[in-house]
Amino acid sequence: MTRETQKNGCVKVTVRENAGRKYTGLSKDELTTISTAGWIRTRWALLVLFLLGWLGMLAGAIVIIVQAPRCKPIPEMNWWNEGPLYQISDVNEFSENGLKGVEEKLDYLTQMKVKGLILDAPVSVESAGDTKNDLKSLLDQAHKKGISIVLNLTPNYEWADVTTEKIKDWLKKGFSGIFLPDLGNITTTNSWQSIQAIFNKTEETKDVALMGSATGLSADGVSLLLNRAGLDLLLIGLPDPAETGVIKLYSSYPQTSLGWTLGSLASRNPAVPIRLYQMLLFTLPGTPVFSAGDEVGLKAKEKTQIMWDLENPVEENNSIAKTLQEERIAIRNFFKALSDLRRKERSLRHGEYVSLNSSATSLAFLRLWDQSSRFLTAMNWGNDPVTMILSNSDLPAQAQVRLSTDAANLTVDSMVSLEKLQLGPKQAVLLSYPYAG
């Protein structure tokens, strides 16, 4: 007798199959049989409610789109309006390697968001040997990094020797424009119309600029010069701080045509609060123009080479040198932060200028563009504290600190009251608040 062995605990179960029949659910007739009239009405009511809700949301979306305020079109911007210009008056002082040294600093200038370099003519025209190759390399590399280079025809360069053919040759080399300092007499010469004709906006010349500078002009003088000279950018020397009314008049002109320059912060006497003036140039309407060294606060007669030594460690026991180095790095970071904000924020790039407060020692103004965040600049270059009563009914009760020269009392990202804005001596602050609709 054979006995089948099974494992302990196992049970063999045989499941009877249902003769090959598969479950297919209820048929339509069966569903109709078990459905009640109440359920059918409920189902239809839910369907109607769903459709009505969907149509309501669609109609609401259409109303919101139709009633929403239209965004203003962004004004056309040229490369010389998109960031600060940087003037190098002596290439050999800027870098020991001349034009090659300028090329080596292009990454540094890119970090500062510089859009254009203004180089003096003696370093770049009618040069021989390796210098020509250095110039071509500099122009090529600068263009690859989005930096345009303008040739500065200095007063030492006789205007009578400058012909239209020479200017065309310089532009063919890769220069993005020419800069003419002190335009007072040049625009009245017989050759000026032929010079202007080179920069008429054709397909070939749409990205080249005719620039110049002037000092001591009234608002009417600025208007006359712009209309007569046909300049793409007129650089205006920033007036003494007490002449804040002049700033207000100048700000009424097209921003794409005006640039602000201090000549050189280092040359101002008495010494100026560097970060205050950096903030002023970056937040005024128009293009800010700086001299090499302004971004770190170089003083008169200091070598530009100091800029490149900031990353080198200072001896620990030399506390004075260490403190000075830290201060210059902080000034450079402040410059970069302002340049970043101007590049990103529409109100700072092409917003309307609204004067809020003006006195012999203080200034406050608003920059606003369509539905973008508003920016408020306030500064006090006097020797005493000031309390500003800002005259604008649309201002909110508070605004956020974006940058400040007074880190102790106006901390970045903190909220301050605008009812009575207080500033210490030689202090400035940049505030912002959102568009309220």
C-alpha positions in Angstrom: 0.0 0.0 0.0 1.4 3.3 -1.1 0.9 6.2 1.2 1.2 9.8 0.0 3.2 12.0 2.4 2.1 15.6 2.9 3.7 18.4 4.9 2.4 19.0 8.3 -0.1 22.0 8.3 -0.8 22.0 4.6 -4.3 21.5 3.3 -5.1 20.8 -0.3 -8.2 22.6 -1.5 -9.9 22.1 -4.8 -11.9 25.1 -6.1 -14.7 24.3 -8.5 -14.6 26.5 -11.6 -17.8 28.1 -12.6 -18.1 26.3 -15.9 -16.0 28.9 -17.7 -18.4 31.8 -17.0 -16.8 35.2 -16.6 -18.2 38.2 -14.6 -19.1 41.0 -16.9 -21.0 43.4 -14.6 -24.6 44.5 -15.0 -26.2 45.0 -18.4 -27.9 48.2 -19.4 -31.3 46.6 -18.9 -30.3 45.4 -15.4 -29.1 48.8 -14.5 -32.3 50.4 -15.7 -34.3 47.9 -13.6 -32.6 48.7 -10.3 -32.2 52.4 -10.9 -34.8 54.6 -9.2 -36.3 57.8 -10.5 -34.7 59.8 -7.6 -31.2 58.7 -8.4 -31.7 59.6 -12.1 -32.8 63.1 -11.1 -29.9 63.5 -8.7 -27.4 62.4 -11.3 -28.7 64.9 -13.8 -28.7 67.7 -11.2 -25.1 67.0 -10.4 -24.2 67.1 -14.1 -25.9 70.4 -14.6 -24.2 71.9 -11.5 -20.9 70.8 -12.8 -21.4 72.4 -16.2 -22.7 75.6 -14.6 -19.7 75.8 -12.3 -17.3 75.2 -15.1 -19.0 77.9 -17.3 -18.9 80.3 -14.3 -15.2 79.8 -13.8 -14.6 80.3 -17.5 -16.6 83.5 -17.5 -14.8 84.8 -14.4 -11.4 84.1 -15.9 -12.5 86.0 -19.1 -13.7 89.0 -17.0 -10.4 89.1 -15.0 -8.3 89.0 -18.2 -10.4 91.8 -19.8 -10.4 94.0 -16.7 -6.8 93.5 -15.8 -4.6 96.6 -16.5 -2.5 96.2 -19.6 1.3 96.0 -19.1 3.2 98.8 -20.6 5.5 97.8 -23.5 9.1 97.7 -22.5 10.9 100.6 -24.1 13.6 99.8 -26.6 17.0 99.7 -24.9 20.5 100.0 -26.4 23.5 98.3 -25.0 24.7 101.6 -23.6 21.4 101.8 -21.5 21.6 98.3 -20.1 24.4 98.7 -17.5 27.2 101.0 -16.3 29.9 102.3 -18.5 33.5 102.1 -17.2 36.1 104.6 -18.3 39.8 103.7 -18.4 41.8 106.8 -18.9 45.2 105.2 -18.7 45.5 101.6 -19.7 49.0 101.2 -18.4 47.9 102.4 -14.9 44.9 100.1 -15.0 47.1 97.1 -15.7 50.8 96.5 -16.0 50.2 94.5 -19.2 48.5 97.2 -21.2 45.7 96.2 -23.5 46.4 92.5 -22.7 45.9 93.3 -19.1 42.5 94.9 -19.8 41.5 91.7 -21.6 42.6 89.7 -18.5 40.2 91.8 -16.4 37.1 91.3 -18.6 35.8 88.6 -16.2 36.1 91.1 -13.3 34.2 93.7 -15.3 31.5 91.2 -16.2 31.0 90.5 -12.5 30.5 94.2 -12.0 27.8 94.1 -14.8 29.7 96.6 -16.9 28.2 96.9 -20.4 30.8 99.2 -22.0 34.4 100.3 -21.8 35.6 103.8 -22.8 39.2 103.7 -23.7 41.4 106.7 -24.5 42.6 107.0 -28.1 46.4 107.0 -27.6 46.4 103.4 -26.5 44.5 102.0 -29.5 45.0 104.0 -32.7 47.9 104.0 -35.1 49.7 101.4 -33.0 52.2 98.9 -34.4 53.4 95.4 -33.8 51.9 93.4 -31.0 49.7 96.2 -29.8 47.5 95.9 -32.8 47.1 92.2 -32.1 46.4 92.9 -28.5 43.7 95.4 -29.5 42.0 93.0 -31.9 42.1 90.2 -29.2 40.6 92.6 -26.6 37.8 93.7 -28.9 37.0 90.1 -29.9 37.0 88.8 -26.3 35.0 91.8 -25.0 32.3 91.3 -27.6 32.0 87.6 -26.7 31.4 88.6 -23.1 28.8 91.2 -24.0 31.0 94.2 -23.3 31.2 96.9 -26.0 34.3 99.2 -26.3 34.1 102.9 -27.2 37.1 104.9 -28.4 37.6 108.1 -26.5 39.0 110.9 -28.7 40.7 112.9 -25.9 41.3 116.7 -26.1 45.0 115.9 -26.9 43.8 114.4 -30.2 43.4 117.2 -32.7 39.8 117.3 -33.9 41.0 118.7 -37.3 42.9 115.5 -37.9 39.9 113.3 -37.3 38.3 112.4 -40.6 35.2 110.4 -41.3 37.3 107.8 -42.9 39.4 107.4 -39.7 36.2 107.0 -37.7 34.9 104.4 -40.1 38.2 102.5 -39.9 38.0 102.4 -36.1 34.4 101.1 -36.2 35.5 98.4 -38.7 38.2 97.3 -36.2 35.4 96.4 -33.8 34.8 99.6 -31.7 31.2 100.1 -30.8 31.3 103.9 -31.0 33.3 107.0 -30.3 33.3 109.3 -27.3 34.0 113.1 -27.7 34.7 115.0 -24.4 33.7 118.6 -24.1 31.4 119.0 -27.0 31.1 122.7 -26.7 32.8 123.7 -30.0 33.0 120.4 -31.9 29.3 120.4 -32.9 29.7 123.8 -34.6 32.5 122.7 -37.0 31.9 122.2 -40.7 32.7 118.5 -40.5 30.1 117.6 -37.8 27.3 116.7 -40.2 29.6 114.2 -42.0 30.4 112.7 -38.6 26.8 112.5 -37.7 26.0 110.7 -41.0 28.3 107.8 -40.0 26.0 107.1 -37.0 22.7 107.3 -38.8 20.8 104.2 -37.7 21.2 101.8 -40.6 21.5 98.0 -40.3 25.2 98.3 -40.1 25.4 101.1 -37.5 22.3 100.4 -35.3 24.6 99.1 -32.5 27.3 101.8 -32.7 27.1 104.9 -30.5 28.0 108.5 -30.9 28.8 109.7 -27.3 30.0 113.0 -25.8 30.2 114.9 -22.6 29.4 118.4 -21.5 29.7 120.3 -18.2 28.0 123.4 -16.8 24.9 123.1 -19.1 21.5 124.3 -18.0 18.5 122.1 -18.8 17.8 124.2 -21.9 21.5 123.8 -22.9 21.1 120.0 -22.6 18.0 120.1 -24.8 19.7 122.3 -27.4 22.9 120.1 -27.5 20.9 116.8 -27.8 18.8 118.2 -30.7 21.7 119.8 -32.5 24.4 117.1 -32.1 22.2 114.0 -32.6 24.0 112.1 -29.9 23.1 108.7 -28.8 24.4 109.4 -25.2 25.3 112.7 -23.6 27.3 112.4 -20.4 26.5 115.1 -17.9 28.8 115.9 -15.0 26.9 115.5 -11.8 26.4 118.9 -10.3 27.2 119.8 -6.7 24.8 118.2 -4.3 23.2 121.5 -3.4 22.0 121.8 -6.9 19.3 119.1 -6.6 16.9 121.2 -8.7 19.2 120.7 -11.7 19.0 116.9 -11.2 15.2 117.2 -11.3 15.3 119.2 -14.6 17.8 116.8 -16.2 15.7 113.8 -15.3 12.9 115.0 -17.6 14.9 114.1 -20.7 14.8 110.6 -22.3 16.8 108.3 -20.2 18.3 106.5 -23.2 20.1 109.8 -24.2 21.5 110.8 -20.8 24.4 109.5 -18.7 25.7 110.6 -15.3 29.4 110.9 -14.5 31.4 112.1 -11.6 34.6 112.4 -13.6 36.3 110.5 -10.8 35.2 110.0 -7.2 38.8 110.0 -6.2 39.4 113.5 -7.6 36.6 115.2 -5.6 37.8 117.5 -2.8 36.8 117.3 -0.1 36.4 113.5 -0.1 32.9 112.3 -0.8 31.0 109.4 0.8 31.7 106.9 -1.9 28.7 104.6 -1.5 26.3 107.5 -1.3 27.4 108.6 -4.8 27.4 105.1 -6.2 23.8 104.8 -5.1 22.9 108.1 -6.7 24.4 107.3 -10.1 22.9 103.8 -10.2 19.3 104.9 -9.2 19.0 108.2 -11.3 17.4 107.9 -14.7 20.0 107.4 -17.4 23.3 105.5 -17.7 25.8 105.5 -14.8 29.4 106.1 -15.9 32.3 105.4 -13.6 36.1 105.9 -13.7 38.3 102.9 -13.0 38.7 102.6 -9.2 35.4 104.2 -8.3 34.0 100.8 -7.5 36.4 100.3 -4.6 36.7 103.9 -3.6 40.3 104.7 -4.7 41.5 108.1 -3.5 43.4 110.7 -5.4 46.9 109.7 -6.5 46.3 106.0 -5.5 47.4 103.5 -8.1 44.7 101.4 -9.8 46.8 98.4 -9.1 45.5 98.5 -5.5 42.3 97.0 -6.9 44.0 93.8 -7.9 45.7 93.5 -4.5 42.4 93.3 -2.6 42.3 89.5 -2.8 45.9 89.1 -1.4 46.0 88.4 2.3 47.3 91.2 4.6 49.7 90.5 7.5 47.7 89.9 10.6 49.7 92.4 12.7 48.9 95.2 10.2 45.5 96.1 11.4 45.3 99.4 9.5 46.0 97.8 6.1 43.6 95.0 7.0 40.8 97.4 7.9 41.3 99.4 4.7 41.2 96.2 2.6 38.0 95.1 4.2 36.4 98.5 3.7 37.3 98.5 0.0 36.0 95.0 -0.5 32.7 96.2 1.2 32.5 99.2 -1.2 33.1 96.9 -4.2 30.3 94.5 -3.0 28.0 97.5 -2.5 28.8 98.6 -6.1 28.1 95.1 -7.4 24.8 94.9 -5.5 23.6 98.2 -7.0 24.6 97.1 -10.5 22.7 93.8 -10.0 19.6 95.6 -8.9 19.7 98.0 -11.8 20.0 95.2 -14.2 17.1 93.2 -12.7 14.6 95.8 -11.7 12.5 97.6 -14.4 11.8 100.6 -12.2 15.5 101.3 -11.9 16.3 100.6 -15.5 13.6 102.8 -17.2 11.2 103.9 -14.5 9.6 107.3 -14.1 11.4 109.8 -11.8 9.3 111.4 -9.1 10.8 113.9 -6.7 9.8 113.4 -3.0 12.2 115.7 -1.1 14.9 118.1 -1.9 17.1 120.4 0.1 20.6 121.8 0.2 21.9 118.7 1.9 19.4 115.9 1.1 17.4 114.3 -1.7 14.7 111.7 -2.0 13.1 110.5 -5.2 11.0 107.6 -6.4 11.5 105.3 -9.4 8.4 103.5 -10.7 7.5 101.5 -13.7 4.0 100.2 -14.5 3.2 97.2 -12.2 6.8 96.6 -11.1 8.1 97.1 -7.6 8.8 100.8 -6.6 12.2 102.0 -5.5 12.8 105.0 -3.2 16.3 106.6 -2.9 17.0 108.9 0.0 20.3 110.4 0.9 21.8 113.0 3.3 25.3 114.3 2.4 25.2 116.9 5.1 27.0 116.8 8.4 23.8 116.7 10.5 21.0 114.2 10.8 17.8 114.9 8.7 14.2 113.9 9.0 12.4 113.7 5.6 8.7 114.4 5.2 8.1 112.6 1.9 5.4 114.4 -0.1 3.5 111.7 -2.0 0.1 110.4 -1.0 0.6 107.1 -2.8 3.5 106.0 -0.5 2.8 103.0 1.8 3.3 103.3 5.5 6.5 101.2 5.3 9.1 100.1 2.8 11.8 97.4 2.8 15.5 98.3 3.0 17.3 96.9 0.0 20.7 98.6 0.4 22.0 101.0 3.0 25.2 102.9 3.9 24.0 102.8 7.6 24.0 99.1 8.5 23.5 99.8 12.2 20.2 101.6 11.9 18.9 100.6 8.5 19.5 96.9 8.2 19.0 95.2 4.8 15.6 93.5 4.5 14.2 95.4 7.6 11.0 97.5 7.3 11.1 101.2 8.0 8.4 103.8 8.4 8.0 106.3 5.6 6.0 108.8 7.6 9.2 110.5 8.8 12.3 109.0 7.3 15.4 109.6 9.3 19.0 109.6 8.0 22.3 110.2 9.7 25.1 112.4 8.3 26.6 111.1 5.0 24.1 108.3 4.8 21.9 106.9 2.0 19.3 104.2 1.7 17.5 102.4 -1.1 14.0 101.2 -0.2 11.4 99.2 -2.2 7.7 98.3 -1.9 5.4 96.4 -4.1 3.0 97.7 -6.7 -0.4 98.0 -5.0 -2.7 98.2 -8.1 
